[in-house]
Amino acid sequence: MGASRDPLEAVLVAVPVVVLACGVAAAVMRRLGQTAVVGEILVGILLGPSLLGWLWPAGSRWLLPGEVLPSLGVLGNLGLLVFMFLVGLELDPGLLRGRGRAVVVVSQASVWIPLGLGGLLALAMYGSLAPEGVGRTEFVLFVAVAMSVTAFPVLARILKDQGLYGTPVGALAMACAAVADVVAWCLLASVVAIAQPLRGGGGGAWGTAGTGVLAGLFLAGMWWGVRPLLAWGVRRWAPDPEAGAGAGAVVLLCSGLCLAAYATNAMGVHALFGAFVFGAVVPRTAVVEAAAERMRAFAVPVLLPLFFVGSGLKTDVGLLGGGAVWLWAVAVLAVAVAGKWGGGAGAALLAGQPARDAVTLGALMNCRGVTELVVLNVGLGLGVIGAELFTALVLMALVTTAVTGPVVRAVRAREPDAEAATVGVRR
């Protein structure tokens, strides 16, 4: 019966179960003072082999049979492309005004310190956790980049939940996360460009150099060619979202992000990079923001949870059963927290921030969320990391995201009236 099941029927069962479970988990997490992403990541893990597949293998196979996984993967990746487009669109260069020195110091420290520590840890893990045939260079580079990620959109959501979005420390955190996000995505694109030819068995240095040149041409073309064209297209095609022309902007944005993603994927850089860059170059007009909200309203609650489930099916806590592997998982968590939180807080102190603000900034930069899962799936797909390290890194992402809200709330619990009086709080 399982072998002859209609794939469409399987999708029609799996999608509502996954979406509803993620919606319920997100609501529960919000009531517990957590961000919704924590619940969505947990649902993905629990529906996979870590719980459902372990307790009820037959039920797991019926709910998420092998033939439905490719379809769910495509839908989840489409949601992910929209999500990365929205991340790029939300980058606001205005956040840098008047905060240049602090932003540069904190953002770069929160990228390069965990990158360096992660690289050292990866060198130690290489003999134990690197997949067979993976070179030391690509393994070390990828793990280092995975340690340096900050979840810009999740951080923004936490700031809003904590009432810090309009405060000086909130604006500084957003600016630092935005800059760090751009640097981390550029580093990931570089690692993919290096690893892809190597994993494909050809290309070598010439292939990597060619990919770098193509990526540079893509960025230049997007900024000086596509950006002004988009500004003209948005004005001419969709001048008034309230007059019903918003649908035209949605079509334009969806088509553009898919084509940009296709271009970077074809040149050897991951498709997500293209969607992210497209979002960064789109003009932020009222029409575009209205269209983006329409895209967000469907893609984030409906399609993106399918990505979490795809990640959860690859996450198996049972793989960490050995004592040595658990020790590596603890080491991953310790290095991640020391590099991001410690590096960010220390850099903020050096930049002249008050101690309480420095600790807050470090905690916020330590938040990884869905962005980390994106990076990890790229590495797993390339074969640069194996299932054991993937699981350890997913757990690290879950823990660092879950502790961010409570830590920030505890740190900011003192003198709330003074802070609220400094700048009006926006929610």
C-alpha positions as CSV (number, residue, x, y, z in Angstrom):
1,M,0.0,0.0,0.0
2,G,2.8,2.4,0.9
3,A,4.6,1.8,-2.4
4,S,1.6,2.6,-4.5
5,R,0.5,5.7,-2.6
6,D,-0.2,8.7,-4.8
7,P,2.5,11.3,-4.3
8,L,-0.1,14.1,-4.5
9,E,-2.1,12.4,-1.8
10,A,1.0,12.2,0.4
11,V,1.8,15.9,-0.1
12,L,-1.8,16.9,0.7
13,V,-1.5,15.1,4.0
14,A,2.1,16.1,4.9
15,V,1.8,19.9,4.2
16,P,-1.2,20.6,6.6
17,V,0.3,18.5,9.3
18,V,3.7,20.2,9.1
19,V,2.2,23.7,8.8
20,L,-0.3,23.3,11.6
21,A,2.3,21.7,13.9
22,C,4.8,24.6,13.3
23,G,2.0,27.1,13.8
24,V,1.0,25.6,17.1
25,A,4.7,25.3,18.2
26,A,5.3,28.9,17.3
27,A,2.3,30.1,19.3
28,V,3.4,28.0,22.3
29,M,7.0,29.4,22.1
30,R,5.7,33.0,22.0
31,R,3.6,32.4,25.2
32,L,6.8,31.1,26.8
33,G,8.7,34.2,25.8
34,Q,10.6,32.6,22.9
35,T,10.7,33.5,19.3
36,A,8.6,31.4,16.9
37,V,11.6,30.1,15.1
38,V,12.6,28.0,18.1
39,G,9.2,26.1,17.9
40,E,9.5,25.6,14.2
41,I,13.0,24.2,14.5
42,L,11.9,21.9,17.3
43,V,8.9,20.6,15.2
44,G,11.3,19.8,12.3
45,I,13.6,17.8,14.7
46,L,10.7,16.0,16.4
47,L,9.1,14.9,13.2
48,G,12.3,13.4,12.1
49,P,14.3,10.3,13.2
50,S,15.1,11.9,16.6
51,L,11.6,11.3,17.9
52,L,8.7,10.3,15.6
53,G,10.9,8.1,13.5
54,W,12.3,6.5,16.6
55,L,9.0,6.0,18.5
56,W,6.7,5.2,15.6
57,P,8.6,4.3,12.4
58,A,5.5,3.2,10.5
59,G,3.7,6.4,11.3
60,S,6.7,8.5,10.3
61,R,6.9,6.6,7.0
62,W,3.2,7.1,6.3
63,L,3.3,10.8,7.2
64,L,6.6,11.6,5.4
65,P,7.2,8.8,2.9
66,G,10.2,8.8,0.7
67,E,8.3,9.7,-2.5
68,V,7.0,12.9,-0.9
69,L,10.3,14.2,0.3
70,P,11.5,15.7,-3.0
71,S,8.2,17.6,-3.4
72,L,8.4,18.9,0.1
73,G,12.0,19.8,-0.5
74,V,11.2,21.9,-3.6
75,L,8.3,23.7,-1.8
76,G,10.5,24.3,1.3
77,N,13.3,25.7,-0.9
78,L,11.0,28.0,-2.7
79,G,9.9,29.3,0.7
80,L,13.5,29.7,1.6
81,L,14.3,31.7,-1.5
82,V,11.5,34.1,-0.6
83,F,12.7,34.3,3.0
84,M,16.3,35.2,1.8
85,F,14.8,37.8,-0.5
86,L,13.0,39.3,2.4
87,V,16.2,39.3,4.5
88,G,18.0,41.2,1.7
89,L,15.1,43.6,1.4
90,E,15.1,44.3,5.2
91,L,18.8,45.4,5.1
92,D,18.7,49.1,5.9
93,P,21.9,51.1,5.2
94,G,20.4,53.9,7.2
95,L,21.2,51.9,10.4
96,L,24.9,52.7,9.9
97,R,24.5,56.4,10.2
98,G,26.2,57.8,13.2
99,R,27.3,54.4,14.4
100,G,30.1,53.6,12.0
101,R,32.9,52.8,14.4
102,A,30.8,50.7,16.8
103,V,29.1,48.9,13.9
104,V,32.4,48.0,12.2
105,V,34.1,46.9,15.4
106,V,31.3,44.8,16.7
107,S,30.1,43.3,13.4
108,Q,33.6,42.3,12.2
109,A,34.6,40.9,15.6
110,S,31.4,38.8,15.8
111,V,32.3,37.3,12.4
112,W,36.0,36.9,12.4
113,I,36.5,35.8,16.1
114,P,34.0,32.9,15.8
115,L,35.3,32.2,12.3
116,G,38.9,31.8,13.7
117,L,37.8,29.7,16.7
118,G,35.6,27.6,14.5
119,G,38.4,27.0,12.1
120,L,40.7,25.8,15.0
121,L,37.9,23.5,16.2
122,A,37.3,22.1,12.7
123,L,41.0,21.3,12.5
124,A,40.7,19.2,15.6
125,M,37.4,17.6,14.4
126,Y,38.6,16.8,10.9
127,G,39.9,13.3,11.6
128,S,36.8,12.3,13.5
129,L,33.8,14.0,11.8
130,A,34.8,14.9,8.3
131,P,33.1,12.8,5.6
132,E,35.4,10.5,3.7
133,G,37.1,12.2,0.7
134,V,36.5,15.7,2.0
135,G,39.6,17.9,2.0
136,R,40.8,19.6,5.1
137,T,40.6,23.0,3.5
138,E,36.9,22.9,2.5
139,F,35.9,21.2,5.8
140,V,37.7,23.8,8.0
141,L,36.4,26.7,5.9
142,F,32.8,25.6,6.0
143,V,32.7,24.9,9.7
144,A,34.4,28.2,10.4
145,V,31.7,30.1,8.4
146,A,28.9,28.1,10.0
147,M,30.2,29.3,13.4
148,S,30.2,33.0,12.3
149,V,26.5,33.3,11.3
150,T,24.0,35.6,12.9
151,A,20.2,35.4,12.1
152,F,19.4,38.9,11.2
153,P,15.6,38.4,10.8
154,V,15.3,36.4,14.0
155,L,17.3,39.1,15.8
156,A,14.9,41.7,14.6
157,R,11.9,39.7,15.8
158,I,13.5,39.3,19.3
159,L,14.2,43.0,19.5
160,K,10.5,43.7,18.7
161,D,9.4,41.1,21.3
162,Q,11.7,42.6,24.0
163,G,10.6,46.2,23.2
164,L,14.2,47.1,22.1
165,Y,13.6,47.7,18.4
166,G,13.6,51.5,18.7
167,T,16.3,51.9,21.3
168,P,19.9,52.8,20.7
169,V,21.1,49.3,21.6
170,G,18.5,47.8,19.3
171,A,19.4,50.0,16.4
172,L,23.1,49.2,16.9
173,A,22.3,45.5,17.1
174,M,20.4,45.6,13.9
175,A,23.2,47.5,12.1
176,C,25.8,45.0,13.4
177,A,23.7,42.0,12.4
178,A,23.1,43.5,8.9
179,V,26.8,44.0,8.2
180,A,27.7,40.6,9.7
181,D,25.0,39.0,7.6
182,V,26.4,40.4,4.4
183,V,30.0,39.4,5.3
184,A,28.9,35.9,6.3
185,W,26.9,35.3,3.1
186,C,29.9,36.5,1.0
187,L,32.1,34.1,2.9
188,L,29.6,31.3,2.4
189,A,29.5,32.1,-1.3
190,S,33.3,31.9,-1.4
191,V,33.4,28.6,0.4
192,V,30.8,27.1,-1.9
193,A,32.8,28.4,-4.9
194,I,35.8,26.5,-3.5
195,A,34.0,23.4,-2.5
196,Q,31.7,22.9,-5.5
197,P,34.4,22.2,-8.1
198,L,36.3,20.0,-5.6
199,R,33.3,18.0,-4.7
200,G,32.4,17.7,-8.4
201,G,35.8,16.3,-9.2
202,G,36.9,19.1,-11.5
203,G,37.5,22.8,-12.0
204,G,40.1,23.2,-9.2
205,A,41.7,26.7,-8.8
206,W,40.6,27.7,-12.3
207,G,37.0,26.8,-11.6
208,T,37.0,28.6,-8.3
209,A,38.6,31.7,-9.9
210,G,36.0,31.6,-12.7
211,T,33.2,31.4,-10.2
212,G,34.6,34.3,-8.3
213,V,34.8,36.4,-11.4
214,L,31.2,35.5,-12.4
215,A,30.0,36.3,-8.9
216,G,31.7,39.7,-9.1
217,L,30.1,40.4,-12.5
218,F,26.7,39.3,-11.1
219,L,27.0,41.7,-8.2
220,A,28.0,44.6,-10.5
221,G,25.2,43.8,-12.9
222,M,22.6,43.6,-10.1
223,W,23.7,46.9,-8.6
224,W,24.3,49.0,-11.8
225,G,21.9,47.3,-14.2
226,V,19.1,45.5,-12.5
227,R,18.6,48.0,-9.6
228,P,17.7,51.0,-11.8
229,L,15.7,48.8,-14.1
230,L,13.7,47.5,-11.1
231,A,13.1,51.1,-10.0
232,W,11.7,52.0,-13.4
233,G,9.6,48.7,-13.6
234,V,8.1,49.2,-10.2
235,R,7.1,52.8,-11.0
236,R,5.6,51.9,-14.4
237,W,4.0,48.5,-13.7
238,A,2.7,48.9,-10.2
239,P,2.3,52.6,-9.3
240,D,-0.5,52.1,-6.7
241,P,-0.9,49.0,-4.6
242,E,-4.3,50.1,-3.3
243,A,-5.6,50.3,-6.9
244,G,-5.0,46.5,-7.4
245,A,-1.7,46.9,-9.1
246,G,0.1,45.2,-6.2
247,A,-0.3,41.8,-7.9
248,G,2.0,43.1,-10.7
249,A,4.7,43.9,-8.2
250,V,4.4,40.4,-6.7
251,V,4.8,38.8,-10.1
252,L,7.8,41.1,-10.8
253,L,9.5,40.3,-7.5
254,C,8.9,36.5,-7.6
255,S,10.2,36.3,-11.2
256,G,13.2,38.4,-10.4
257,L,14.2,36.5,-7.3
258,C,13.9,33.2,-9.1
259,L,16.0,34.4,-12.0
260,A,18.6,35.8,-9.7
261,A,18.7,32.5,-7.8
262,Y,19.0,30.6,-11.0
263,A,21.9,32.8,-12.1
264,T,24.0,32.3,-9.0
265,N,23.2,28.6,-8.9
266,A,24.3,28.2,-12.5
267,M,27.6,29.9,-11.9
268,G,28.4,27.7,-8.9
269,V,27.3,29.9,-6.1
270,H,24.3,28.8,-4.1
271,A,20.8,29.9,-5.3
272,L,20.1,31.5,-2.0
273,F,22.9,34.1,-2.6
274,G,21.1,35.3,-5.7
275,A,17.8,35.7,-3.9
276,F,19.5,37.6,-1.1
277,V,21.3,40.0,-3.5
278,F,18.1,40.5,-5.4
279,G,16.3,41.6,-2.2
280,A,19.2,43.9,-1.3
281,V,19.0,45.8,-4.7
282,V,15.2,46.1,-4.9
283,P,14.1,49.7,-4.3
284,R,12.2,49.9,-1.0
285,T,9.1,51.7,-2.2
286,A,5.6,51.4,-0.7
287,V,4.6,49.2,-3.6
288,V,7.5,46.9,-3.1
289,E,7.0,46.6,0.7
290,A,3.3,45.9,0.2
291,A,4.1,43.2,-2.4
292,A,6.8,41.8,0.0
293,E,4.3,41.5,2.8
294,R,1.9,39.5,0.5
295,M,4.8,37.2,-0.3
296,R,5.7,36.9,3.4
297,A,2.2,36.2,4.4
298,F,2.2,32.9,2.4
299,A,5.8,31.8,2.1
300,V,6.9,32.2,5.8
301,P,4.0,30.4,7.6
302,V,3.2,27.8,4.8
303,L,6.4,27.1,2.7
304,L,9.2,27.8,5.2
305,P,8.1,25.2,7.7
306,L,8.6,22.5,5.0
307,F,12.3,23.5,5.0
308,F,12.4,23.0,8.8
309,V,11.0,19.5,8.4
310,G,13.5,18.8,5.7
311,S,16.3,19.8,8.1
312,G,14.7,17.8,10.9
313,L,14.6,14.6,8.8
314,K,18.4,15.0,8.4
315,T,18.9,15.6,12.1
316,D,19.2,12.4,14.2
317,V,20.2,12.9,17.8
318,G,20.8,9.1,17.9
319,L,23.9,9.7,15.9
320,L,25.4,11.4,18.9
321,G,25.1,8.3,21.0
322,G,28.8,7.8,21.4
323,G,30.4,9.7,24.2
324,A,33.1,11.2,22.0
325,V,30.5,12.6,19.5
326,W,28.6,14.2,22.4
327,L,31.8,15.8,23.6
328,W,32.3,17.3,20.1
329,A,28.8,18.6,20.2
330,V,29.4,20.3,23.5
331,A,32.7,21.7,22.1
332,V,30.8,23.1,19.1
333,L,28.3,24.8,21.4
334,A,31.0,26.2,23.7
335,V,33.1,27.6,20.8
336,A,30.0,29.0,19.2
337,V,29.0,30.9,22.3
338,A,32.5,32.0,23.2
339,G,33.2,33.3,19.7
340,K,29.9,35.1,19.0
341,W,28.8,36.2,22.5
342,G,32.3,36.7,23.9
343,G,33.7,38.3,20.7
344,G,30.7,40.6,20.2
345,A,30.5,41.7,23.9
346,G,34.3,42.3,24.1
347,A,34.3,44.3,20.8
348,A,31.4,46.4,22.1
349,L,33.3,47.2,25.3
350,L,36.3,48.2,23.2
351,A,34.0,50.4,21.1
352,G,33.0,52.3,24.2
353,Q,29.6,50.7,24.8
354,P,28.3,50.4,28.4
355,A,28.8,47.0,30.0
356,R,25.1,46.2,29.9
357,D,24.7,47.1,26.3
358,A,27.9,45.2,25.4
359,V,26.5,42.0,27.0
360,T,23.2,42.5,25.3
361,L,24.9,43.0,21.9
362,G,27.0,39.9,22.4
363,A,23.9,37.8,23.3
364,L,22.0,39.1,20.2
365,M,24.8,38.4,17.8
366,N,24.9,34.9,19.2
367,C,21.4,34.2,17.8
368,R,21.6,31.9,14.8
369,G,18.1,30.7,14.0
370,V,17.0,29.7,10.5
371,T,20.0,31.3,8.9
372,E,22.2,28.7,10.5
373,L,20.0,25.9,9.2
374,V,20.3,27.4,5.7
375,V,24.1,27.3,5.9
376,L,24.1,23.8,7.3
377,N,21.9,22.4,4.6
378,V,24.2,23.9,2.0
379,G,27.2,22.1,3.6
380,L,25.3,18.9,3.9
381,G,24.1,19.1,0.3
382,L,27.7,19.7,-0.9
383,G,28.9,16.7,1.2
384,V,31.3,18.9,3.1
385,I,29.9,17.9,6.5
386,G,28.3,14.6,7.5
387,A,25.1,13.7,9.4
388,E,26.8,13.6,12.8
389,L,28.3,17.1,12.6
390,F,25.1,18.4,10.9
391,T,23.1,17.2,13.9
392,A,25.6,18.8,16.4
393,L,25.4,22.1,14.6
394,V,21.6,22.1,14.4
395,L,21.4,21.5,18.1
396,M,23.9,24.4,18.6
397,A,21.7,26.6,16.4
398,L,18.6,25.6,18.5
399,V,20.3,26.3,21.8
400,T,21.9,29.6,20.9
401,T,18.6,30.9,19.4
402,A,16.5,29.7,22.4
403,V,18.7,31.4,25.0
404,T,18.9,34.7,23.3
405,G,15.5,36.1,24.3
406,P,15.7,35.0,28.0
407,V,19.2,36.3,28.4
408,V,18.4,39.7,26.8
409,R,15.3,39.9,29.0
410,A,17.3,39.2,32.1
411,V,20.1,41.6,31.2
412,R,17.6,44.5,30.3
413,A,15.4,43.8,33.3
414,R,17.3,46.5,35.3
415,E,16.5,50.1,34.9
416,P,13.7,49.6,32.3
417,D,12.2,53.0,32.9
418,A,15.4,54.8,32.1
419,E,15.9,52.9,28.9
420,A,12.3,53.5,27.7
421,A,12.7,57.2,28.4
422,T,15.8,57.4,26.2
423,V,14.0,56.6,23.0
424,G,10.4,55.8,22.3
425,V,9.9,52.0,22.0
426,R,8.3,50.8,18.8
427,R,6.7,47.4,18.4
